């Protein structure tokens, strides 16, 4: 009796276990959230010390998205398997928000100066 290759059982991990996929998802989320915060501050205050925040957000957003995409691409199972696939999709969204905030802030800073 042979097992179909698509029906391989994946053992779920506990909800609080920190696997490598989940760790990379958390790292990317921290980078992305930092980009969102700094990009939002640069958008709110286009003059002053947060002018470079637009550049930070424009770097942090794609970095978050790339790490999130790598986590999603490397995942061998769905949600609850410990591969961090849910966090990877969250990273894609957070990175996009940081990228948009950084782009709008950079355009506003260019207009103000």
C-alpha positions as CSV (number, residue, x, y, z in Angstrom):
1,X,0.0,0.0,0.0
2,X,1.6,3.3,-1.1
3,X,0.8,6.8,0.2
4,X,-0.1,9.4,-2.3
5,X,2.6,12.2,-2.3
6,X,0.1,14.9,-1.7
7,X,-1.4,13.2,1.3
8,X,1.6,13.4,3.6
9,X,0.6,14.1,7.1
10,X,2.0,17.3,8.6
11,X,2.2,17.2,12.4
12,X,0.9,20.5,13.8
13,X,3.0,22.3,16.4
14,X,1.8,23.9,19.6
15,X,0.4,27.5,19.3
16,X,3.3,28.9,21.4
17,X,6.2,27.1,19.8
18,X,8.6,29.4,18.1
19,X,9.7,27.8,14.9
20,X,12.1,29.3,12.4
21,X,9.3,30.3,10.0
22,X,7.5,32.0,12.8
23,X,10.7,33.7,13.9
24,X,11.3,35.1,10.5
25,X,7.7,36.3,10.2
26,X,8.1,38.1,13.5
27,X,11.4,39.7,12.5
28,X,9.8,40.9,9.2
29,X,6.8,42.2,11.1
30,X,9.0,44.3,13.4
31,X,10.8,45.7,10.4
32,X,7.5,46.5,8.7
33,X,5.9,48.0,11.7
34,X,8.9,50.3,12.2
35,X,8.6,51.4,8.6
36,X,4.9,52.1,9.1
37,X,5.5,54.2,12.2
38,X,8.4,56.1,10.8
39,X,6.6,56.6,7.5
40,X,3.5,57.8,9.3
41,X,5.5,60.3,11.3
42,X,7.3,61.5,8.1
43,X,3.9,61.9,6.5
44,X,2.5,63.8,9.4
45,X,5.5,66.1,9.8
46,X,7.1,66.6,6.4
47,X,9.6,69.2,7.9
48,X,11.8,68.6,10.8
49,X,13.7,65.6,12.1
50,X,11.4,63.0,10.5
51,X,12.3,63.9,6.9
52,X,14.5,60.9,6.6
53,X,11.6,58.7,7.8
54,X,10.3,58.5,4.3
55,X,13.5,56.8,3.1
56,X,13.4,54.5,6.1
57,X,9.9,53.5,5.3
58,X,10.8,53.0,1.6
59,X,13.5,50.6,2.7
60,X,11.7,48.8,5.5
61,X,8.6,48.2,3.4
62,X,10.2,46.1,0.6
63,X,12.5,44.4,3.1
64,X,9.4,43.2,5.1
65,X,7.7,42.1,1.9
66,X,10.7,40.2,0.7
67,X,11.1,38.3,3.9
68,X,7.3,37.6,4.1
69,X,7.3,36.3,0.5
70,X,10.3,34.0,1.3
71,X,8.5,32.7,4.4
72,X,5.3,32.0,2.3
73,X,7.3,30.4,-0.5
74,X,9.2,28.1,1.9
75,X,6.1,27.0,3.9
76,X,5.2,23.4,3.4
77,X,1.9,23.5,5.2
78,X,-1.0,25.7,6.0
79,X,-1.9,27.7,9.1
80,X,-1.1,25.9,12.3
81,X,1.8,23.9,11.0
82,X,4.5,26.2,12.4
83,X,5.9,27.4,9.1
84,X,4.8,31.0,9.7
85,X,2.6,31.2,6.6
86,X,0.0,33.5,8.3
87,X,2.7,35.8,9.5
88,X,4.2,35.8,6.0
89,X,1.0,37.1,4.5
90,X,0.7,39.7,7.3
91,X,4.2,40.8,6.4
92,X,3.2,41.3,2.8
93,X,0.4,43.6,3.9
94,X,2.4,45.5,6.5
95,X,5.3,46.0,4.1
96,X,2.9,47.3,1.4
97,X,1.5,49.8,3.9
98,X,5.0,51.0,4.9
99,X,5.9,51.3,1.2
100,X,2.9,53.4,0.4
101,X,3.3,55.6,3.5
102,X,7.0,56.1,2.6
103,X,6.2,57.0,-1.0
104,X,3.5,59.5,-0.1
105,X,5.7,61.0,2.6
106,X,8.6,61.3,0.1
107,X,6.3,63.0,-2.5
108,X,5.0,65.4,0.2
109,X,8.5,66.2,1.4
110,X,9.7,66.9,-2.1
111,X,6.7,69.3,-2.6
112,X,7.3,71.1,0.7
113,X,11.0,71.8,0.1
